[in-house]
Amino acid sequence: MTEANPIVTLKAKIKEFGFNKLRAKDNKSVNSGEQAYKDINRMDFIVNGENIDRDFVDRLYKKHISLVQNNKNGEKNYRSFAKEVFKEMFQHSRAEAPNDHILEELATNCNQAGYEHIYGPFMMELYEKHKLFMNVNSDVERKVYIDCKNPNSVKVECKIPKAPVKLLDFSEKKICDISFSMEFTLESQNGKEGLIYRDGKLLLDVPEELKNYQDGDKSLFDIIREYFEKFCKILGFTFATKIEHNLGNELKVDSHGYLENVEPPVRSNNHAHG
């Protein structure tokens, strides 16, 4: 029988927001499409409910590599390549490909420097203030769900289902795993320049058991919750709710690692309520 392991989903949402909050920072690798070239075949895509096999993506890389060309300055440009790979993934899933404006946006931002990096400031502050390090760079599964019902709109969810959290002191012991995701709808404006981001959601799954362990005068759970709420407000998202559910052992606290010698708090009144 699976041991009960309550997970708390911290959730924030926004109806409509400026795409500059999600776009990759302006840099050469992003603008040239090179970041997309590096990352597309390192992510798992699910398009209109169908898994896109990485072997198929690798074949697309070989098929369209000739689209990588040098610009007038002799620098490689990967944008046409990235757009064509995205387009064929939609066609492979028997979905109508999005229009060119949306394909351009995906080529720019559907990578580790774009949509996925939105959690970067949150992770950085937890590290700088509490030495809590979320390792998302090695052996971490990355899933991107894209639903396209018409060429002028796509629904996107970028998710890391399981990321280890470590305490970077002298031990570097693992504390637990967390999961985070971002959802939004991306719409073009009938062929006009500019895109609209709607129905944005940020979600963070945290083991509830972290409420039982302290860092100073706060529980580890409340520390993570506090920084997540602060991060959401900076982006203009409304911290909406808390959902408790049981995910078995998927995101279990590693009580034999860092927490094995940590005493639970005598009294804690700082529980997260949405």
C-alpha positions as CSV (number, residue, x, y, z in Angstrom):
1,M,0.0,0.0,0.0
2,T,1.3,3.4,-0.9
3,E,2.2,5.6,2.0
4,A,0.2,8.8,2.2
5,N,2.3,11.7,1.2
6,P,0.3,15.0,1.0
7,I,1.4,17.5,-1.6
8,V,0.4,21.1,-1.5
9,T,-0.1,22.9,-4.9
10,L,0.6,26.6,-4.6
11,K,-1.1,28.4,-7.5
12,A,-1.2,31.9,-8.9
13,K,-3.0,33.2,-12.0
14,I,-3.5,36.2,-14.2
15,K,-6.1,36.9,-16.9
16,E,-4.0,38.8,-19.4
17,F,-0.4,39.9,-19.1
18,G,2.4,41.4,-21.1
19,F,4.5,38.8,-23.0
20,N,7.6,40.6,-21.9
21,K,7.2,38.8,-18.5
22,L,7.8,35.5,-20.2
23,R,10.0,36.2,-23.1
24,A,13.6,35.2,-23.2
25,K,16.0,38.0,-22.3
26,D,17.4,39.8,-25.3
27,N,20.6,38.0,-26.3
28,K,22.3,36.7,-29.4
29,S,21.6,33.0,-28.8
30,V,17.9,33.6,-28.3
31,N,17.5,36.0,-31.2
32,S,19.3,33.7,-33.6
33,G,17.3,30.7,-32.7
34,E,20.4,28.9,-31.4
35,Q,18.9,28.4,-28.0
36,A,15.9,26.7,-29.5
37,Y,18.3,24.5,-31.6
38,K,20.1,23.5,-28.4
39,D,16.9,22.8,-26.4
40,I,14.1,21.4,-28.6
41,N,15.6,17.9,-28.7
42,R,16.2,18.0,-24.9
43,M,12.6,18.5,-24.1
44,D,9.6,16.2,-24.3
45,F,6.8,17.6,-26.4
46,I,3.1,16.5,-26.2
47,V,1.2,18.2,-29.0
48,N,-2.6,17.9,-29.0
49,G,-2.3,14.9,-26.6
50,E,0.3,13.0,-28.7
51,N,3.8,12.4,-27.5
52,I,6.4,13.5,-29.9
53,D,9.1,10.9,-30.0
54,R,12.7,12.2,-29.6
55,D,13.8,9.9,-32.4
56,F,11.3,11.7,-34.7
57,V,12.7,15.1,-33.5
58,D,16.2,13.9,-34.2
59,R,15.2,13.0,-37.8
60,L,13.7,16.5,-38.1
61,Y,17.0,18.0,-37.1
62,K,18.8,16.0,-39.8
63,K,16.1,16.8,-42.4
64,H,16.2,20.6,-41.8
65,I,19.8,21.2,-40.8
66,S,20.3,22.9,-44.2
67,L,18.0,25.7,-43.0
68,V,20.8,26.8,-40.6
69,Q,22.5,29.5,-42.6
70,N,25.0,32.3,-42.0
71,N,23.8,35.9,-41.9
72,K,25.5,38.8,-43.5
73,N,27.9,39.0,-40.6
74,G,28.9,35.3,-41.0
75,E,26.9,34.3,-37.9
76,K,24.6,31.2,-37.9
77,N,20.9,31.8,-37.8
78,Y,18.7,29.0,-36.6
79,R,15.2,30.6,-36.7
80,S,14.0,29.1,-39.9
81,F,15.2,25.7,-38.7
82,A,13.4,26.0,-35.4
83,K,10.2,27.1,-37.0
84,E,10.2,24.3,-39.4
85,V,10.8,21.7,-36.7
86,F,7.9,23.1,-34.7
87,K,5.7,23.1,-37.7
88,E,6.4,19.4,-38.5
89,M,5.7,18.4,-34.9
90,F,2.2,19.9,-35.2
91,Q,1.7,18.2,-38.6
92,H,2.9,14.9,-37.1
93,S,0.2,15.2,-34.5
94,R,-2.4,15.8,-37.1
95,A,-2.9,19.3,-35.8
96,E,-3.1,22.5,-37.9
97,A,0.2,24.4,-37.4
98,P,0.0,27.8,-35.8
99,N,0.5,30.9,-37.9
100,D,3.9,32.4,-38.5
101,H,3.7,34.9,-35.6
102,I,3.1,32.1,-33.1
103,L,5.8,29.9,-34.6
104,E,8.2,32.9,-34.3
105,E,7.3,33.3,-30.6
106,L,7.8,29.6,-29.9
107,A,11.2,29.6,-31.7
108,T,12.3,32.5,-29.5
109,N,10.9,31.5,-26.1
110,C,10.1,27.7,-25.9
111,N,13.5,26.9,-24.4
112,Q,15.5,27.1,-21.2
113,A,16.3,30.8,-21.6
114,G,12.6,31.6,-22.2
115,Y,9.5,30.2,-20.6
116,E,11.3,27.8,-18.4
117,H,13.6,30.5,-17.0
118,I,10.6,32.4,-15.5
119,Y,11.2,30.5,-12.3
120,G,14.9,31.6,-12.3
121,P,14.5,34.6,-9.9
122,F,12.5,32.5,-7.5
123,M,15.1,29.8,-7.4
124,M,18.0,32.3,-7.1
125,E,16.5,34.1,-4.1
126,L,15.9,30.8,-2.2
127,Y,19.5,30.0,-2.9
128,E,21.0,33.3,-1.9
129,K,18.9,33.7,1.3
130,H,18.6,30.1,2.4
131,K,21.1,28.0,0.4
132,L,18.2,26.0,-1.0
133,F,19.3,24.9,-4.5
134,M,16.9,23.6,-7.1
135,N,18.8,21.6,-9.6
136,V,17.1,21.8,-13.0
137,N,20.2,21.4,-15.2
138,S,21.0,17.7,-15.1
139,D,18.8,14.6,-15.5
140,V,15.6,16.6,-15.0
141,E,12.6,15.8,-17.2
142,R,11.1,18.7,-19.1
143,K,7.7,18.4,-20.6
144,V,6.0,20.9,-22.9
145,Y,2.3,20.4,-23.7
146,I,0.9,22.4,-26.6
147,D,-2.7,22.3,-27.8
148,C,-3.6,24.0,-31.1
149,K,-7.2,24.1,-32.2
150,N,-6.8,26.8,-34.8
151,P,-3.7,28.6,-36.2
152,N,-4.3,31.8,-34.2
153,S,-4.2,30.3,-30.8
154,V,-2.2,27.7,-28.8
155,K,-2.4,26.6,-25.2
156,V,1.0,25.9,-23.6
157,E,2.1,24.2,-20.4
158,C,5.8,24.0,-19.5
159,K,6.4,21.6,-16.7
160,I,9.3,20.1,-14.7
161,P,7.6,17.2,-12.9
162,K,10.3,16.5,-10.4
163,A,13.3,18.7,-9.5
164,P,15.5,17.9,-6.5
165,V,16.0,20.5,-3.8
166,K,19.4,20.5,-2.0
167,L,20.9,22.4,0.8
168,L,24.2,23.7,-0.4
169,D,26.1,23.8,2.8
170,F,29.0,21.4,3.5
171,S,26.9,18.3,3.0
172,E,24.9,19.2,-0.2
173,K,22.3,16.7,1.0
174,K,19.0,16.4,-0.9
175,I,16.0,17.7,1.0
176,C,13.1,16.7,-1.3
177,D,11.7,17.0,-4.8
178,I,9.3,19.7,-6.0
179,S,7.4,20.2,-9.2
180,F,6.6,23.4,-11.0
181,S,4.8,24.4,-14.1
182,M,3.5,27.4,-16.1
183,E,0.4,27.5,-18.3
184,F,-0.9,30.2,-20.7
185,T,-2.8,30.7,-23.9
186,L,-0.9,32.5,-26.7
187,E,-3.0,34.3,-29.3
188,S,-2.2,36.2,-32.4
189,Q,-4.2,39.2,-33.5
190,N,-5.5,38.2,-36.9
191,G,-2.2,38.5,-38.6
192,K,-1.3,41.8,-36.9
193,E,2.0,42.4,-35.2
194,G,2.1,41.5,-31.5
195,L,0.8,38.6,-29.5
196,I,-1.5,38.3,-26.5
197,Y,-0.8,36.1,-23.5
198,R,-4.0,35.1,-21.6
199,D,-5.0,32.9,-18.7
200,G,-1.6,32.6,-17.2
201,K,-1.0,30.1,-14.3
202,L,2.0,29.3,-12.2
203,L,1.9,26.2,-10.0
204,L,4.4,24.8,-7.5
205,D,4.0,21.4,-5.8
206,V,5.7,21.1,-2.4
207,P,5.6,18.2,0.1
208,E,3.5,19.2,3.0
209,E,5.8,17.4,5.3
210,L,8.3,20.3,5.0
211,K,6.0,22.2,7.5
212,N,7.6,20.0,10.2
213,Y,11.1,21.2,9.7
214,Q,12.6,24.6,10.6
215,D,15.1,27.0,9.2
216,G,15.4,29.7,11.8
217,D,12.0,30.7,13.0
218,K,10.1,29.5,9.9
219,S,9.3,26.0,8.5
220,L,10.9,25.1,5.2
221,F,7.5,24.9,3.7
222,D,6.6,28.5,4.7
223,I,9.9,29.8,3.4
224,I,9.3,28.3,0.0
225,R,5.7,29.4,0.0
226,E,6.6,33.0,1.0
227,Y,9.2,33.4,-1.8
228,F,6.8,31.9,-4.3
229,E,4.0,34.3,-3.4
230,K,6.4,37.2,-3.5
231,F,7.7,36.1,-6.9
232,C,4.2,35.8,-8.3
233,K,3.3,39.3,-7.2
234,I,6.3,40.8,-8.8
235,L,5.1,39.2,-12.1
236,G,1.6,40.6,-11.6
237,F,0.1,37.2,-10.9
238,T,-2.5,36.8,-8.1
239,F,-1.7,34.2,-5.5
240,A,-4.9,32.3,-5.7
241,T,-5.3,29.1,-3.7
242,K,-3.8,26.1,-2.0
243,I,-4.8,22.6,-3.1
244,E,-3.9,19.6,-1.0
245,H,-3.8,16.1,-2.5
246,N,-1.9,12.8,-2.3
247,L,0.7,12.0,-4.9
248,G,2.1,8.9,-3.2
249,N,5.9,8.9,-3.1
250,E,6.4,11.1,-6.1
251,L,7.7,14.2,-4.2
252,K,8.6,12.7,-0.9
253,V,10.8,14.5,1.7
254,D,14.2,12.8,2.0
255,S,14.2,12.2,5.7
256,H,17.4,10.2,5.6
257,G,19.3,13.0,4.0
258,Y,19.5,16.6,5.3
259,L,16.4,16.4,7.4
260,E,17.3,13.3,9.4
261,N,18.9,15.3,12.3
262,V,16.5,18.3,12.1
263,E,14.0,18.6,14.9
264,P,10.4,19.3,14.0
265,P,9.1,22.6,15.4
266,V,7.6,22.7,18.9
267,R,4.9,25.0,17.6
268,S,4.1,26.3,14.1
269,N,1.2,28.6,13.2
270,N,2.4,29.6,9.7
271,H,0.5,27.2,7.5
272,A,-0.2,28.1,3.9
273,H,-3.8,28.9,3.1
274,G,-4.8,30.3,-0.3
